[in-house]
Amino acid sequence: MVLFSLSTIVVLSLQWRRTSTELQGARRPAGAQRGRGGGGGGERGGGGRSAEGGQLGVAIDRQFAAWGLTPTEGEVALLLLKGYGHKQIAGSTGRSERTVRQHAVAVYQKAGLAGRAELAAFFLHDLMLPGERGKGP
């Protein structure tokens, strides 16, 4: 029983360390992440960034500015787009989960969107495969 408990503690601490490292990568300013050559280990999808990925980043920044998001709201919105949850964002940014939720609500209101799914769909709508253009609801 003691051996099982110790091994569980070791596994959990290793997972915590890995998650912490990934979230620290997400805390970097958006411009610093885009300025790096390749995608980091903390980004989903792996692989390097393409020219389209850089253009998407610029488009996201422009849209955030058009919506009038504050820098903090923009940071929260970007992390939401990357798929992080409120609790993960709170831990990585040093804010409370309640504050992160308030920022997320402000983003959705300023953008005129209903939630996280619509936020992601707003930016991903034009990224369909070439044969899929024109199709959809």
C-alpha positions in Angstrom: 0.0 0.0 0.0 2.8 2.4 0.9 4.7 1.5 -2.4 1.5 2.2 -4.4 1.0 5.5 -2.6 4.6 6.6 -3.3 4.4 5.6 -6.9 1.2 7.5 -7.3 2.8 10.6 -5.8 5.7 10.4 -8.2 3.5 10.0 -11.2 1.2 12.9 -10.1 4.2 15.2 -9.5 5.7 14.4 -12.9 2.4 15.2 -14.6 2.1 18.4 -12.6 5.6 19.4 -13.6 4.8 18.7 -17.3 1.5 20.6 -17.2 3.2 23.5 -15.4 5.9 23.7 -18.1 3.2 23.7 -20.8 1.2 26.4 -19.1 4.3 28.6 -18.6 4.8 28.4 -22.4 1.2 29.6 -22.8 1.9 32.6 -20.5 4.4 34.1 -23.0 3.1 37.1 -24.7 1.4 36.3 -28.0 3.9 38.2 -30.1 6.8 36.3 -28.5 5.2 32.9 -29.3 4.6 33.9 -32.9 8.2 35.2 -33.2 9.6 31.8 -32.4 10.4 29.6 -35.4 8.6 26.4 -34.4 5.7 25.4 -32.3 6.6 24.6 -28.7 5.8 21.5 -26.8 3.0 23.2 -25.0 1.1 24.0 -28.2 -1.5 21.5 -29.5 -1.0 19.9 -32.8 2.8 19.9 -32.6 4.9 20.6 -35.6 6.3 23.9 -36.8 4.3 27.0 -37.6 3.4 27.6 -41.2 3.1 31.0 -42.9 -0.7 30.5 -42.6 -0.3 30.0 -38.8 1.5 33.3 -38.6 -1.2 35.0 -40.7 -3.8 33.5 -38.5 -2.1 35.0 -35.5 -2.0 38.4 -37.1 -5.7 38.1 -38.0 -6.5 37.1 -34.4 -4.7 40.1 -33.0 -6.4 42.4 -35.4 -9.8 41.0 -34.6 -9.2 41.3 -30.8 -8.3 45.0 -31.4 -11.4 45.5 -33.5 -13.5 44.0 -30.7 -11.8 46.4 -28.3 -10.4 43.7 -26.0 -8.0 44.8 -23.2 -4.6 43.1 -23.2 -5.8 40.8 -20.4 -9.0 39.9 -22.2 -6.9 39.2 -25.3 -4.6 36.9 -23.3 -7.6 35.0 -21.9 -9.3 34.7 -25.3 -6.1 33.4 -26.9 -5.7 30.7 -24.2 -9.4 29.8 -24.7 -8.7 29.4 -28.4 -5.8 27.2 -27.6 -8.2 24.9 -25.7 -7.2 25.7 -22.1 -9.9 25.6 -19.5 -10.7 28.4 -17.0 -8.9 26.6 -14.2 -5.8 26.1 -16.3 -5.8 29.7 -17.4 -6.2 30.9 -13.8 -3.3 28.8 -12.7 -1.0 29.9 -15.5 -1.8 33.6 -15.3 -1.9 33.9 -11.5 -5.6 35.0 -11.6 -8.5 33.5 -9.8 -10.8 31.2 -11.8 -13.7 33.7 -11.2 -11.6 36.5 -12.7 -10.8 34.4 -15.7 -14.5 33.6 -16.2 -15.3 37.3 -16.0 -12.7 38.1 -18.6 -14.1 35.3 -20.8 -17.7 36.7 -20.5 -16.4 40.2 -21.4 -14.7 38.7 -24.5 -17.9 37.0 -25.6 -20.0 40.1 -25.0 -17.6 42.4 -26.9 -17.4 39.9 -29.7 -21.2 39.3 -29.8 -20.6 35.6 -29.4 -22.4 33.0 -27.2 -19.4 31.2 -25.9 -16.1 29.4 -26.4 -17.4 27.3 -29.3 -18.5 30.3 -31.2 -15.2 32.1 -30.5 -13.3 29.1 -32.0 -15.7 28.8 -34.9 -15.3 32.6 -35.7 -11.6 32.1 -36.4 -11.8 28.5 -37.9 -14.7 29.0 -40.3 -12.4 30.1 -43.2 -9.9 27.3 -42.5 -12.0 24.5 -44.2 -10.3 22.2 -46.6 -10.4 23.4 -50.2 -13.2 21.0 -51.3 -15.4 21.9 -48.3 -15.7 25.7 -49.1 -19.3 26.7 -49.5 -20.6 23.7 -47.6 -21.8 24.0 -44.1 -24.9 25.0 -42.1 
